[in-house]
Amino acid sequence: SRIEDPHVRFPKTGEVTINSDGSLLLKKVTKGCAGIYTIAVEKQDSKTLIGYGKISVYRHVRKPTLRASNTTVTEDKDAVVLTCNSNELTIQWLFNGKELQPTERMKLSQDRRSLTIDPVKREDAGNYQCEASNPISSVASVALELDVKLE
Protein backbone atom coordinates (compact mmCIF):
# COMPACT_ATOMS: atom_id res chain seq x y z
CA SER A 1 0.00 0.00 0.00
CA ARG A 2 1.09 3.56 -0.45
CA ILE A 3 0.35 6.83 1.24
CA GLU A 4 -0.33 9.83 -0.91
CA ASP A 5 -1.04 13.35 0.10
CA PRO A 6 -2.54 14.93 -3.05
CA HIS A 7 -3.66 18.33 -1.83
CA VAL A 8 -5.05 16.98 1.40
CA ARG A 9 -6.90 19.75 3.16
CA PHE A 10 -6.49 19.63 6.91
CA PRO A 11 -7.40 22.27 9.42
CA LYS A 12 -4.87 25.06 9.64
CA THR A 13 -4.73 24.55 13.37
CA GLY A 14 -2.93 21.68 15.08
CA GLU A 15 -0.24 19.42 13.65
CA VAL A 16 -1.12 16.55 11.30
CA THR A 17 1.00 13.49 10.53
CA ILE A 18 0.04 10.68 8.15
CA ASN A 19 1.94 7.57 9.22
CA SER A 20 3.16 4.83 6.85
CA ASP A 21 0.53 2.43 8.23
CA GLY A 22 -2.23 4.81 7.13
CA SER A 23 -3.02 6.15 10.58
CA LEU A 24 -3.54 9.84 11.16
CA LEU A 25 -1.98 11.64 14.12
CA LEU A 26 -3.37 15.01 15.20
CA LYS A 27 -1.37 17.05 17.71
CA LYS A 28 -2.32 20.32 19.38
CA VAL A 29 -5.96 19.62 18.58
CA THR A 30 -8.31 22.60 18.35
CA LYS A 31 -11.99 23.02 17.49
CA GLY A 32 -10.91 23.43 13.85
CA CYS A 33 -9.85 19.76 13.80
CA ALA A 34 -13.42 18.53 14.36
CA GLY A 35 -15.16 16.95 11.41
CA ILE A 36 -15.51 13.84 9.31
CA TYR A 37 -12.29 12.28 8.01
CA THR A 38 -12.16 9.89 5.06
CA ILE A 39 -9.53 7.30 4.25
CA ALA A 40 -9.26 5.51 0.91
CA VAL A 41 -7.03 2.44 0.70
CA GLU A 42 -6.11 1.11 -2.72
CA LYS A 43 -5.50 -2.62 -2.50
CA GLN A 44 -3.15 -4.59 -4.79
CA ASP A 45 -6.13 -6.14 -6.60
CA SER A 46 -7.14 -2.59 -7.68
CA LYS A 47 -10.06 -2.49 -5.26
CA THR A 48 -10.44 0.60 -3.14
CA LEU A 49 -11.69 0.49 0.44
CA ILE A 50 -13.14 3.67 1.89
CA GLY A 51 -13.66 4.38 5.56
CA TYR A 52 -14.99 7.35 7.52
CA GLY A 53 -14.39 8.60 11.00
CA LYS A 54 -15.83 11.52 12.92
CA ILE A 55 -13.69 13.52 15.31
CA SER A 56 -15.36 15.66 17.95
CA VAL A 57 -13.33 18.15 19.97
CA TYR A 58 -14.35 19.15 23.50
CA ARG A 59 -13.00 21.65 25.98
CA HIS A 60 -12.84 21.07 29.69
CA VAL A 61 -16.09 22.28 31.21
CA ARG A 62 -16.07 25.70 32.85
CA LYS A 63 -17.63 25.97 36.28
CA PRO A 64 -21.31 26.94 35.91
CA THR A 65 -22.86 29.67 38.02
CA LEU A 66 -26.10 29.22 39.91
CA ARG A 67 -28.49 31.95 40.95
CA ALA A 68 -31.86 31.99 42.70
CA SER A 69 -34.85 34.29 42.45
CA ASN A 70 -34.77 34.32 46.27
CA THR A 71 -32.75 32.27 48.78
CA THR A 72 -35.01 32.85 51.79
CA VAL A 73 -38.60 31.76 51.17
CA THR A 74 -41.70 31.00 53.23
CA GLU A 75 -43.11 27.47 53.29
CA ASP A 76 -46.35 26.90 51.35
CA LYS A 77 -46.37 30.55 50.26
CA ASP A 78 -43.38 31.27 48.02
CA ALA A 79 -41.89 29.80 44.88
CA VAL A 80 -38.23 29.84 43.92
CA VAL A 81 -36.54 29.62 40.51
CA LEU A 82 -32.94 28.38 40.37
CA THR A 83 -31.08 29.15 37.15
CA CYS A 84 -27.86 27.48 35.97
CA ASN A 85 -25.63 29.52 33.69
CA SER A 86 -23.55 27.23 31.48
CA ASN A 87 -22.77 26.74 27.79
CA GLU A 88 -22.76 22.94 28.12
CA LEU A 89 -25.59 20.81 26.74
CA THR A 90 -25.81 18.46 29.71
CA ILE A 91 -26.99 19.86 33.05
CA GLN A 92 -27.60 17.77 36.17
CA TRP A 93 -29.07 19.12 39.42
CA LEU A 94 -27.73 18.22 42.86
CA PHE A 95 -29.40 18.60 46.26
CA ASN A 96 -27.14 18.35 49.32
CA GLY A 97 -24.41 16.83 47.14
CA LYS A 98 -26.57 14.07 45.62
CA GLU A 99 -28.55 13.80 42.40
CA LEU A 100 -31.79 15.76 42.81
CA GLN A 101 -34.91 13.61 42.91
CA PRO A 102 -37.62 16.00 41.63
CA THR A 103 -41.00 16.06 43.34
CA GLU A 104 -44.35 16.97 41.79
CA ARG A 105 -43.73 20.57 42.95
CA MET A 106 -40.49 20.82 40.96
CA LYS A 107 -40.36 21.65 37.26
CA LEU A 108 -37.25 21.59 35.09
CA SER A 109 -37.15 23.72 31.97
CA GLN A 110 -36.74 21.83 28.70
CA ASP A 111 -33.04 22.69 28.53
CA ARG A 112 -32.67 21.76 32.25
CA ARG A 113 -31.14 25.18 33.01
CA SER A 114 -33.99 26.31 35.29
CA LEU A 115 -35.51 24.53 38.27
CA THR A 116 -38.78 25.92 39.66
CA ILE A 117 -40.07 24.82 43.07
CA ASP A 118 -43.69 25.89 43.67
CA PRO A 119 -44.69 25.98 46.45
CA VAL A 120 -41.57 25.56 48.54
CA LYS A 121 -41.75 23.10 51.46
CA ARG A 122 -39.54 22.72 54.50
CA GLU A 123 -37.89 19.60 53.03
CA ASP A 124 -36.65 21.73 50.10
CA ALA A 125 -34.27 23.61 52.41
CA GLY A 126 -30.62 22.79 51.74
CA ASN A 127 -27.81 23.19 49.25
CA TYR A 128 -28.46 23.18 45.50
CA GLN A 129 -25.91 22.86 42.72
CA CYS A 130 -26.00 22.41 38.99
CA GLU A 131 -23.39 20.27 37.30
CA ALA A 132 -22.39 20.90 33.69
CA SER A 133 -20.77 18.11 31.70
CA ASN A 134 -19.58 16.97 28.30
CA PRO A 135 -17.98 13.64 27.28
CA ILE A 136 -14.59 14.52 28.81
CA SER A 137 -15.31 16.46 32.00
CA SER A 138 -17.90 17.71 34.46
CA VAL A 139 -17.91 20.52 37.02
CA ALA A 140 -20.47 21.48 39.67
CA SER A 141 -21.35 25.05 40.58
CA VAL A 142 -20.73 26.50 44.01
CA ALA A 143 -23.51 25.38 46.34
CA LEU A 144 -26.41 27.78 46.85
CA GLU A 145 -28.26 27.43 50.16
CA LEU A 146 -32.04 27.69 50.18
CA ASP A 147 -33.50 28.71 53.55
CA VAL A 148 -37.19 27.89 54.06
CA LYS A 149 -39.00 29.83 56.82
CA LEU A 150 -42.16 28.65 58.52
CA GLU A 151 -45.16 30.93 58.20
JOURCOR-V309175 format. One record per residue. N is the residue number from 1. RES is the residue in one letter. PHI is phi in whole degrees, -180 to 180 (999 if undefined). BURIAL is # if it has 24 or more other C-alpha atoms within 12 Angstrom, else .. Layout:
# JOURCOR-V309175
N/RES/PHI/BURIAL  N/RES/PHI/BURIAL
This chain:
# JOURCOR-V309175
1/S/999/.  2/R/-135/.  3/I/-110/.  4/E/-122/.  5/D/-132/.  6/P/-78/.  7/H/56/.  8/V/-65/.  9/R/-104/.  10/F/-111/#  11/P/-57/.  12/K/-76/.  13/T/-102/.  14/G/81/.  15/E/-116/.  16/V/-121/.  17/T/-130/.  18/I/-101/.  19/N/-84/.  20/S/-65/.  21/D/-88/.  22/G/93/.  23/S/-77/.  24/L/-116/.  25/L/-117/.  26/L/-108/#  27/K/-116/.  28/K/52/.  29/V/-65/.  30/T/-128/.  31/K/-57/.  32/G/-66/.  33/C/-83/#  34/A/-67/.  35/G/150/.  36/I/-103/.  37/Y/-108/.  38/T/-121/.  39/I/-124/.  40/A/-120/.  41/V/-114/.  42/E/-94/.  43/K/-84/.  44/Q/-64/.  45/D/-87/.  46/S/69/.  47/K/-88/.  48/T/-115/.  49/L/-104/.  50/I/-122/.  51/G/-131/.  52/Y/-128/.  53/G/-148/.  54/K/-104/.  55/I/-115/.  56/S/-108/.  57/V/-120/.  58/Y/-121/.  59/R/-98/.  60/H/-67/.  61/V/-67/.  62/R/-86/.  63/K/-62/#  64/P/-74/#  65/T/-111/#  66/L/-124/#  67/R/-133/#  68/A/-126/#  69/S/-65/.  70/N/-167/.  71/T/-102/#  72/T/-122/#  73/V/-128/#  74/T/-102/.  75/E/-59/.  76/D/61/.  77/K/-123/.  78/D/-102/#  79/A/-117/#  80/V/-137/#  81/V/-119/#  82/L/-102/#  83/T/-124/#  84/C/-101/#  85/N/-101/#  86/S/-156/#  87/N/-92/.  88/E/-78/#  89/L/-80/.  90/T/-106/#  91/I/-125/#  92/Q/-122/#  93/W/-104/#  94/L/-120/#  95/F/-129/#  96/N/53/.  97/G/83/.  98/K/-121/.  99/E/-56/.  100/L/-67/.  101/Q/-104/.  102/P/-60/.  103/T/-102/.  104/E/-67/.  105/R/-89/.  106/M/-108/#  107/K/-127/#  108/L/-98/#  109/S/-66/.  110/Q/-58/.  111/D/-88/.  112/R/66/#  113/R/-87/#  114/S/-126/#  115/L/-122/#  116/T/-109/#  117/I/-116/#  118/D/-150/#  119/P/-82/.  120/V/-78/#  121/K/-117/#  122/R/-57/.  123/E/-70/.  124/D/-83/#  125/A/-66/#  126/G/149/.  127/N/-99/#  128/Y/-112/#  129/Q/-143/#  130/C/-116/#  131/E/-121/#  132/A/-98/#  133/S/-148/#  134/N/-140/.  135/P/-61/.  136/I/-113/.  137/S/-161/.  138/S/-147/#  139/V/-144/#  140/A/-95/#  141/S/-71/#  142/V/-64/.  143/A/-68/#  144/L/-116/#  145/E/-92/#  146/L/-102/#  147/D/-106/#  148/V/-110/#  149/K/-92/.  150/L/-84/.  151/E/-74/.
